[in-house]
């Protein structure tokens, strides 16, 4: 493998990890405020 190919692979991986962290943040941010509602309905 040449250096350019390695760098492209690393950059692609970095974007993939950033996308996963972003999606996880959005999902956690949308789910966490719903916890009190769920707890109230369970009582």
N, C-alpha and C positions, 0 to 999 in steps of 0.2 A: 504494500500500500504506500502511496506517496503521501506527503505531508498535507497536501490540499484535501485529499479524500478523508484523512483522519480529522482535519479541522472541520470539514463539513459535517461529518458524523457527530462530532462533539457538539457543534452548534445545534444540530437537529435534536440531539438528546437534551440539551439544555432547554430548548423551547418546549419539548414534551414534558419535562419535569415542571416547568413554570406553568404550563396549562393544567396539569394535574393539581398543583397547589392552588391555582385560581379556582378551579371547579370545586375543590374541597372546601375552600373558604366560602364560596357562595352557598354551597349546600349546608354547611354548618351554620352560616349566618341566617339562613332561612329556617332551619330546623330548631335552633336553640330558643328563639322567642315563642315557639309553640309548646314548649315543655309545660309551662304553667297551665295552659289550656287543657292539655291532655290530663294532667294531674287533677284538675278540677272536675273533668268529666268522669274520671275513675272513682271519685268519692261518692 
